[in-house]
Amino acid sequence: MQNDKGQNVELYIPRRCDWTNRVIDAKDHASVMINVARIDPETGVATGQVDTISLGGYIRSKVICVGSE
């Protein structure tokens, strides 16, 4: 919920899995958040901005590892 100024006033904002759009529970200890840095295409240097990817434990349990023999 937001107030008149547009600020979040909720105590808990649930995360959603970016792949399935499911709500990630607070007790889901297998979930991860991955920060991927943005790179300037001309210089090849990180710009300081990041994109955050949230994956739930359900998706992580379905992954097939190719190189883990």
MMTF fields as JSON, N, C-alpha, C and O atoms, coordinates in Angstrom:
{
  "mmtfVersion": "1.0.0",
  "mmtfProducer": "UNKNOWN",
  "numBonds": 275,
  "numAtoms": 276,
  "numGroups": 69,
  "numChains": 1,
  "numModels": 1,
  "chainsPerModel": [1],
  "groupsPerChain": [69],
  "chainIdList": ["A"],
  "bondAtomList": [4, 2, 8, 6, 12, 10, 16, 14, 20, 18, 24, 22, 28, 26, 32, 30, 36, 34, 40, 38, 44, 42, 48, 46, 52, 50, 56, 54, 60, 58, 64, 62, 68, 66, 72, 70, 76, 74, 80, 78, 84, 82, 88, 86, 92, 90, 96, 94, 100, 98, 104, 102, 108, 106, 112, 110, 116, 114, 120, 118, 124, 122, 128, 126, 132, 130, 136, 134, 140, 138, 144, 142, 148, 146, 152, 150, 156, 154, 160, 158, 164, 162, 168, 166, 172, 170, 176, 174, 180, 178, 184, 182, 188, 186, 192, 190, 196, 194, 200, 198, 204, 202, 208, 206, 212, 210, 216, 214, 220, 218, 224, 222, 228, 226, 232, 230, 236, 234, 240, 238, 244, 242, 248, 246, 252, 250, 256, 254, 260, 258, 264, 262, 268, 266, 272, 270],
  "bondOrderList": [1, 1, 1, 1, 1, 1, 1, 1, 1, 1, 1, 1, 1, 1, 1, 1, 1, 1, 1, 1, 1, 1, 1, 1, 1, 1, 1, 1, 1, 1, 1, 1, 1, 1, 1, 1, 1, 1, 1, 1, 1, 1, 1, 1, 1, 1, 1, 1, 1, 1, 1, 1, 1, 1, 1, 1, 1, 1, 1, 1, 1, 1, 1, 1, 1, 1, 1, 1],
  "groupList": [{"groupName": "MET", "atomNameList": ["N", "CA", "C", "O"], "elementList": ["N", "C", "C", "O"], "formalChargeList": [0, 0, 0, 0], "bondAtomList": [1, 0, 2, 1, 3, 2], "bondOrderList": [1, 1, 2], "singleLetterCode": "M", "chemCompType": "L-PEPTIDE LINKING"}, {"groupName": "GLN", "atomNameList": ["N", "CA", "C", "O"], "elementList": ["N", "C", "C", "O"], "formalChargeList": [0, 0, 0, 0], "bondAtomList": [1, 0, 2, 1, 3, 2], "bondOrderList": [1, 1, 2], "singleLetterCode": "Q", "chemCompType": "L-PEPTIDE LINKING"}, {"groupName": "ASN", "atomNameList": ["N", "CA", "C", "O"], "elementList": ["N", "C", "C", "O"], "formalChargeList": [0, 0, 0, 0], "bondAtomList": [1, 0, 2, 1, 3, 2], "bondOrderList": [1, 1, 2], "singleLetterCode": "N", "chemCompType": "L-PEPTIDE LINKING"}, {"groupName": "ASP", "atomNameList": ["N", "CA", "C", "O"], "elementList": ["N", "C", "C", "O"], "formalChargeList": [0, 0, 0, 0], "bondAtomList": [1, 0, 2, 1, 3, 2], "bondOrderList": [1, 1, 2], "singleLetterCode": "D", "chemCompType": "L-PEPTIDE LINKING"}, {"groupName": "LYS", "atomNameList": ["N", "CA", "C", "O"], "elementList": ["N", "C", "C", "O"], "formalChargeList": [0, 0, 0, 0], "bondAtomList": [1, 0, 2, 1, 3, 2], "bondOrderList": [1, 1, 2], "singleLetterCode": "K", "chemCompType": "L-PEPTIDE LINKING"}, {"groupName": "GLY", "atomNameList": ["N", "CA", "C", "O"], "elementList": ["N", "C", "C", "O"], "formalChargeList": [0, 0, 0, 0], "bondAtomList": [1, 0, 2, 1, 3, 2], "bondOrderList": [1, 1, 2], "singleLetterCode": "G", "chemCompType": "PEPTIDE LINKING"}, {"groupName": "VAL", "atomNameList": ["N", "CA", "C", "O"], "elementList": ["N", "C", "C", "O"], "formalChargeList": [0, 0, 0, 0], "bondAtomList": [1, 0, 2, 1, 3, 2], "bondOrderList": [1, 1, 2], "singleLetterCode": "V", "chemCompType": "L-PEPTIDE LINKING"}, {"groupName": "GLU", "atomNameList": ["N", "CA", "C", "O"], "elementList": ["N", "C", "C", "O"], "formalChargeList": [0, 0, 0, 0], "bondAtomList": [1, 0, 2, 1, 3, 2], "bondOrderList": [1, 1, 2], "singleLetterCode": "E", "chemCompType": "L-PEPTIDE LINKING"}, {"groupName": "LEU", "atomNameList": ["N", "CA", "C", "O"], "elementList": ["N", "C", "C", "O"], "formalChargeList": [0, 0, 0, 0], "bondAtomList": [1, 0, 2, 1, 3, 2], "bondOrderList": [1, 1, 2], "singleLetterCode": "L", "chemCompType": "L-PEPTIDE LINKING"}, {"groupName": "TYR", "atomNameList": ["N", "CA", "C", "O"], "elementList": ["N", "C", "C", "O"], "formalChargeList": [0, 0, 0, 0], "bondAtomList": [1, 0, 2, 1, 3, 2], "bondOrderList": [1, 1, 2], "singleLetterCode": "Y", "chemCompType": "L-PEPTIDE LINKING"}, {"groupName": "ILE", "atomNameList": ["N", "CA", "C", "O"], "elementList": ["N", "C", "C", "O"], "formalChargeList": [0, 0, 0, 0], "bondAtomList": [1, 0, 2, 1, 3, 2], "bondOrderList": [1, 1, 2], "singleLetterCode": "I", "chemCompType": "L-PEPTIDE LINKING"}, {"groupName": "PRO", "atomNameList": ["N", "CA", "C", "O"], "elementList": ["N", "C", "C", "O"], "formalChargeList": [0, 0, 0, 0], "bondAtomList": [1, 0, 2, 1, 3, 2], "bondOrderList": [1, 1, 2], "singleLetterCode": "P", "chemCompType": "L-PEPTIDE LINKING"}, {"groupName": "ARG", "atomNameList": ["N", "CA", "C", "O"], "elementList": ["N", "C", "C", "O"], "formalChargeList": [0, 0, 0, 0], "bondAtomList": [1, 0, 2, 1, 3, 2], "bondOrderList": [1, 1, 2], "singleLetterCode": "R", "chemCompType": "L-PEPTIDE LINKING"}, {"groupName": "CYS", "atomNameList": ["N", "CA", "C", "O"], "elementList": ["N", "C", "C", "O"], "formalChargeList": [0, 0, 0, 0], "bondAtomList": [1, 0, 2, 1, 3, 2], "bondOrderList": [1, 1, 2], "singleLetterCode": "C", "chemCompType": "L-PEPTIDE LINKING"}, {"groupName": "TRP", "atomNameList": ["N", "CA", "C", "O"], "elementList": ["N", "C", "C", "O"], "formalChargeList": [0, 0, 0, 0], "bondAtomList": [1, 0, 2, 1, 3, 2], "bondOrderList": [1, 1, 2], "singleLetterCode": "W", "chemCompType": "L-PEPTIDE LINKING"}, {"groupName": "THR", "atomNameList": ["N", "CA", "C", "O"], "elementList": ["N", "C", "C", "O"], "formalChargeList": [0, 0, 0, 0], "bondAtomList": [1, 0, 2, 1, 3, 2], "bondOrderList": [1, 1, 2], "singleLetterCode": "T", "chemCompType": "L-PEPTIDE LINKING"}, {"groupName": "ALA", "atomNameList": ["N", "CA", "C", "O"], "elementList": ["N", "C", "C", "O"], "formalChargeList": [0, 0, 0, 0], "bondAtomList": [1, 0, 2, 1, 3, 2], "bondOrderList": [1, 1, 2], "singleLetterCode": "A", "chemCompType": "L-PEPTIDE LINKING"}, {"groupName": "HIS", "atomNameList": ["N", "CA", "C", "O"], "elementList": ["N", "C", "C", "O"], "formalChargeList": [0, 0, 0, 0], "bondAtomList": [1, 0, 2, 1, 3, 2], "bondOrderList": [1, 1, 2], "singleLetterCode": "H", "chemCompType": "L-PEPTIDE LINKING"}, {"groupName": "SER", "atomNameList": ["N", "CA", "C", "O"], "elementList": ["N", "C", "C", "O"], "formalChargeList": [0, 0, 0, 0], "bondAtomList": [1, 0, 2, 1, 3, 2], "bondOrderList": [1, 1, 2], "singleLetterCode": "S", "chemCompType": "L-PEPTIDE LINKING"}],
  "groupTypeList": [0, 1, 2, 3, 4, 5, 1, 2, 6, 7, 8, 9, 10, 11, 12, 12, 13, 3, 14, 15, 2, 12, 6, 10, 3, 16, 4, 3, 17, 16, 18, 6, 0, 10, 2, 6, 16, 12, 10, 3, 11, 7, 15, 5, 6, 16, 15, 5, 1, 6, 3, 15, 10, 18, 8, 5, 5, 9, 10, 12, 18, 4, 6, 10, 13, 6, 5, 18, 7],
  "groupIdList": [1, 2, 3, 4, 5, 6, 7, 8, 9, 10, 11, 12, 13, 14, 15, 16, 17, 18, 19, 20, 21, 22, 23, 24, 25, 26, 27, 28, 29, 30, 31, 32, 33, 34, 35, 36, 37, 38, 39, 40, 41, 42, 43, 44, 45, 46, 47, 48, 49, 50, 51, 52, 53, 54, 55, 56, 57, 58, 59, 60, 61, 62, 63, 64, 65, 66, 67, 68, 69],
  "secStructList": [7, 5, 7, 6, 6, 1, 7, 5, 7, 7, 1, 7, 7, 7, 3, 3, 7, 6, 6, 6, 7, 7, 3, 3, 7, 6, 6, 7, 6, 6, 7, 3, 3, 3, 3, 3, 3, 3, 3, 7, 6, 6, 6, 7, 7, 3, 3, 3, 3, 3, 3, 3, 3, 3, 3, 7, 2, 2, 2, 2, 2, 6, 7, 7, 7, 1, 1, 7, 7],
  "xCoordList": [0.841, 0.0, 0.895, 1.971, 0.45, 1.222, 0.403, -0.825, 1.106, 0.419, 0.268, 0.538, -0.163, -0.406, 0.862, 0.8, 2.016, 3.292, 3.904, 4.937, 3.285, 3.804, 4.826, 5.497, 4.962, 5.914, 5.244, 4.062, 6.014, 5.492, 5.35, 6.275, 4.202, 3.964, 3.702, 3.377, 3.832, 3.65, 4.887, 5.997, 4.71, 5.848, 6.489, 7.704, 5.697, 6.205, 5.682, 4.47, 6.578, 6.204, 6.713, 7.925, 5.827, 6.293, 7.03, 6.681, 8.062, 8.798, 8.08, 7.357, 8.282, 7.722, 8.849, 9.826, 8.7, 9.666, 9.549, 8.45, 10.68, 10.656, 10.323, 9.901, 10.496, 10.251, 8.788, 8.179, 8.211, 6.853, 5.831, 4.63, 6.277, 5.417, 4.698, 3.693, 5.203, 4.658, 5.224, 6.328, 4.459, 4.945, 5.98, 5.747, 7.121, 8.164, 7.882, 7.904, 7.618, 7.305, 8.508, 9.652, 8.238, 9.322, 10.113, 11.283, 9.5, 10.167, 10.85, 11.392, 10.839, 11.483, 12.983, 13.447, 13.731, 15.164, 15.981, 17.194, 15.355, 16.075, 16.007, 16.645, 15.256, 15.134, 16.389, 17.081, 16.67, 17.853, 17.482, 16.524, 18.263, 18.193, 19.568, 20.574, 19.615, 20.876, 20.931, 20.001, 22.015, 22.237, 23.167, 24.266, 22.73, 23.528, 23.869, 22.979, 25.155, 25.606, 25.326, 25.429, 24.972, 24.817, 26.174, 26.932, 26.472, 27.759, 27.545, 26.62, 28.394, 28.362, 28.859, 29.978, 28.058, 28.457, 29.672, 30.368, 29.93, 31.064, 32.381, 33.407, 32.346, 33.591, 33.815, 34.953, 32.751, 32.883, 33.054, 33.484, 32.719, 32.872, 31.486, 30.51, 31.412, 30.15, 29.696, 30.501, 28.392, 27.848, 27.443, 27.159, 27.41, 26.969, 25.509, 25.031, 24.791, 23.394, 23.326, 24.152, 22.331, 22.172, 20.727, 19.809, 20.535, 19.218, 19.119, 20.008, 18.047, 17.874, 16.92, 15.834, 17.336, 16.534, 16.212, 17.121, 14.931, 14.504, 14.037, 13.199, 14.583, 14.183, 13.736, 14.431, 12.572, 12.056, 12.708, 13.334, 12.555, 13.115, 12.51, 13.165, 11.258, 10.609, 11.36, 11.585, 11.747, 12.482, 13.876, 14.352, 14.534, 15.884, 15.884, 16.871, 14.8, 14.756, 14.523, 14.784, 14.04, 13.745, 14.894, 14.769, 16.005, 17.126, 17.88, 18.111, 18.265, 19.08, 20.509, 20.769, 21.428, 22.835, 23.529, 23.498, 24.148, 24.799, 26.202, 26.591, 26.961, 28.361, 28.635, 29.8, 27.638, 27.863, 27.848, 26.912, 28.879, 28.916, 29.802, 29.952],
  "yCoordList": [-1.164, 0.0, 1.239, 1.236, 2.274, 3.512, 4.665, 4.68, 5.631, 6.815, 7.848, 7.553, 9.058, 10.109, 10.562, 11.037, 10.418, 10.828, 9.747, 9.98, 8.575, 7.489, 6.619, 5.817, 6.758, 5.958, 4.675, 4.674, 3.567, 2.302, 2.372, 2.792, 1.965, 1.974, 0.569, 0.413, -0.441, -1.821, -2.281, -1.844, -3.147, -3.7, -4.833, -5.019, -5.587, -6.741, -6.687, -6.688, -6.641, -6.69, -8.02, -8.216, -8.932, -10.248, -10.166, -9.379, -11.003, -11.085, -12.053, -12.939, -11.88, -12.79, -13.359, -12.675, -14.623, -15.277, -14.658, -14.544, -14.259, -13.63, -14.626, -14.214, -15.905, -16.911, -17.353, -17.442, -17.636, -18.173, -17.171, -17.424, -16.043, -15.015, -15.514, -14.931, -16.583, -17.058, -16.218, -15.685, -16.105, -15.403, -16.291, -17.484, -15.709, -16.439, -16.284, -15.173, -17.4, -17.372, -16.932, -17.049, -16.426, -16.028, -17.241, -17.107, -18.414, -19.636, -20.393, -21.473, -19.866, -20.526, -20.232, -19.225, -21.118, -20.895, -21.29, -21.077, -21.86, -22.227, -21.123, -21.235, -20.07, -18.985, -18.122, -18.014, -17.508, -16.656, -15.365, -15.315, -14.323, -13.072, -12.855, -12.861, -12.666, -12.514, -11.101, -10.664, -10.392, -9.061, -9.184, -9.727, -8.678, -8.701, -7.255, -6.421, -6.969, -5.599, -5.218, -6.045, -3.959, -3.43, -2.948, -2.328, -3.238, -2.903, -1.873, -2.001, -0.859, 0.133, -0.539, -1.05, -0.555, -1.272, -0.675, -1.378, 0.601, 1.235, 1.022, 0.736, 1.163, 1.072, -0.299, -0.653, -1.081, -2.39, -2.322, -3.294, -1.176, -0.966, -0.986, -0.523, -1.528, -1.551, -0.124, 0.731, 0.123, 1.469, 1.757, 2.906, 0.747, 0.937, 0.591, 0.576, 0.312, -0.097, -1.619, -2.256, -2.194, -3.643, -4.003, -3.231, -5.177, -5.77, -6.934, -7.784, -6.982, -8.024, -9.079, -8.764, -10.331, -11.47, -12.3, -12.687, -12.582, -13.401, -14.75, -14.82, -15.817, -17.171, -17.915, -17.917, -18.548, -19.319, -20.683, -21.153, -21.31, -22.638, -23.682, -24.67, -23.477, -24.42, -24.498, -25.596, -23.38, -23.35, -23.93, -24.675, -23.599, -24.108, -25.619, -26.259, -26.218, -27.675, -28.38, -29.579, -27.675, -28.275, -28.169, -28.65, -27.554, -27.325, -28.621, -29.402, -28.844, -29.998, -29.504, -28.656, -30.032, -29.636, -30.507, -31.733, -29.899, -30.638, -31.078, -32.212, -30.216, -30.506, -31.136, -31.215, -31.585, -32.141, -33.662, -34.292, -34.245, -35.705, -36.314, -37.535],
  "zCoordList": [0.0, 0.0, 0.0, 0.598, -0.661, -0.738, -0.173, -0.266, 0.414, 0.93, -0.187, -1.352, 0.171, -0.825, -1.537, -2.671, -0.879, -1.472, -2.36, -2.988, -2.422, -3.248, -2.548, -3.197, -1.228, -0.466, 0.006, 0.349, 0.021, 0.525, 2.037, 2.732, 2.544, 3.981, 4.512, 5.689, 3.685, 4.12, 4.878, 4.574, 5.85, 6.564, 5.777, 5.843, 5.038, 4.301, 2.876, 2.656, 1.918, 0.51, -0.036, -0.122, -0.404, -0.853, -2.184, -3.064, -2.307, -3.566, -4.49, -4.035, -5.781, -6.777, -7.608, -7.914, -7.97, -8.837, -10.228, -10.769, -10.803, -12.121, -13.224, -14.305, -12.988, -14.011, -14.024, -15.091, -12.832, -12.757, -12.245, -12.334, -11.712, -11.114, -9.858, -9.452, -9.242, -7.973, -6.835, -6.936, -5.755, -4.571, -3.887, -3.688, -3.526, -2.813, -1.324, -0.795, -0.652, 0.77, 1.586, 1.145, 2.774, 3.666, 4.146, 4.503, 4.16, 4.617, 3.486, 3.72, 2.278, 1.138, 1.194, 0.659, 1.844, 2.036, 0.818, 0.805, -0.205, -1.428, -2.476, -3.523, -2.22, -3.198, -3.193, -2.181, -4.341, -4.473, -5.19, -5.962, -4.917, -5.663, -6.274, -5.564, -7.578, -8.293, -8.864, -9.541, -8.592, -9.155, -10.349, -10.232, -11.503, -12.725, -13.073, -13.234, -13.187, -13.454, -14.898, -15.803, -15.101, -16.461, -16.952, -16.206, -18.21, -18.804, -19.908, -20.71, -19.947, -21.021, -22.296, -22.313, -23.37, -24.589, -25.294, -26.026, -25.085, -25.766, -25.03, -25.647, -23.696, -22.934, -22.315, -22.007, -22.126, -21.497, -19.991, -19.37, -19.396, -17.959, -17.312, -17.901, -16.089, -15.355, -15.054, -14.684, -15.217, -15.033, -13.592, -13.256, -12.742, -11.362, -11.163, -10.029, -12.236, -12.144, -12.22, -12.874, -11.543, -11.546, -11.861, -11.585, -12.438, -12.617, -11.642, -11.602, -10.855, -9.855, -10.387, -10.873, -10.289, -10.724, -9.493, -8.758, -9.253, -8.121, -8.642, -9.541, -8.077, -8.449, -7.201, -6.185, -7.285, -6.167, -6.075, -7.025, -4.926, -4.712, -5.627, -5.957, -6.046, -6.956, -8.276, -8.786, -8.833, -10.103, -9.919, -10.775, -8.816, -8.577, -8.447, -8.811, -7.934, -7.784, -9.115, -9.219, -10.132, -11.432, -12.428, -13.555, -12.043, -12.955, -13.202, -12.28, -14.463, -14.831, -15.021, -15.875, -14.232, -14.33, -15.363, -15.257, -16.351, -17.43, -17.029, -17.311, -16.383, -16.111, -14.759, -14.368, -14.027, -12.683, -12.722, -12.229, -13.305, -13.43, -12.39, -12.344]
}
